Amino acid sequence: MEEKDKTKEELLEELEIQKWGLTKTNEAIKVLYKELEKKNKELKKLDDLKSEFINTISHELRTPLTTIREVVSQVLEGILGQTTPEQREFLSICLQDVDRLKRIIDNLLDISKLEAGKAELKREEVDIVNLAKGVIATFSPKAKSMNLEIRGDFPSEKAIAYADKDSVIQVFTNLLGNALKFCDKGYIQISVMDKPEHIECCVYDTGRGISEDDLPKVFSKFQQFNRVEGPGEKGTGLGLSISKSIIELHNGKIWVESKLKEWTKFTFTLPKYNPKSGTLTSPELPG
Amino acid sequence: MPKKILVVDDELNVLKVIASRLKANNYDVVTASDGIYAVKKAIEEKPDLIILDIKMPAGGGVSVFENLKLLDGTMTTPIIFITAYPTEEIKRKVLEMGAEDFVAKPFNPDELLAKVKKALGENIEEKPSS
């Protein structure tokens, strides 16, 4: 009987110890939880500050650019009086760089939004063949003036992706714009293929190519290779980084292949549109 | 008789260059640099079109827009918003509110003029009469 009682006492003591242990663990969890809540609030505050910073910088940079651009344009157009050819030449240079500054600001803001996870995709059913044809039409006059041909290769009449139309246009514009910059001769080809798992798009050019050493850096920010100084629109070094972020936001992939002095090919994939469910079919997507 | 445009922006330099551009295209231009004065000018001058900056002190652009849409003399005047915050969300919101159009700063002058002509019901190819 005594042993039984003893055992019972021991059990009770053990329970007390466990109860004390659980209470202490509970208290520690509560302290950690409060810490986590505090850190969360700080992060949210930082995030809001970052957004506010981006918006403020955007406004503060765009406003003086508006004035500068308009003043230069109006003097160049003769609205404010006659100008000499030399003055017009210098004003044109000024205008080009104002537009370049605007592109840099736009690209920096795009990158900030994409990296902060604040870029919203307006996904819908998009015919990528039609979209690509539109981009080709936009760039054709410029290509023609450079004695370059832009070809379209579209084995299917349609290729329906589930994508943000404006973002995909931005990607094509970046890739085609780059191709024109680095292609002195030959042609540029855009192809769109309706594959079982996804839509695959390529922009191929017979330009200067990219060295093997530079290939891994192609999608990094502010990287420009083989850019020869001279006339023509200067890039910001952000276009490919933005394009990569956009494609990855679509759960697609983007990659580059190249042979120096011969050709470069950028390929990206987009999820397909499922007409029955109105959603994407790509297996790359999360559940 | 030239069409009259009221331009509203708290940045005086921006007001000056937009006014200069519009006058060069034979529009009559009046300006205001804050929301309260903008509403007053709109009532007095009865412009054919208002170009309105979104971010302004003393009555932000949206608040000015809402006031103008409540007043008899200005409720049907077309309004084009102009902004240095050209996000898709803002563009969508202002168009849903009933704005005629939306221009981002820094703007392309041809784009601005095309939107002005469209809002005034003018043919885009024609220059307005002086």
Interface residues (C-beta under 8 A of the other chain):
Chain A: N55 S58 H59 R62 T63 P64 L65 T66 T67 I68 R69 E70 V71 S73 Q74 I79 L80 V98 K102 E120 K122 D166
Chain B: E11 N13 V14 K16 V17 I18 S20 R21 A24 K55 A84 Y85 E88 E89 A104 K105 P106 F107 P109
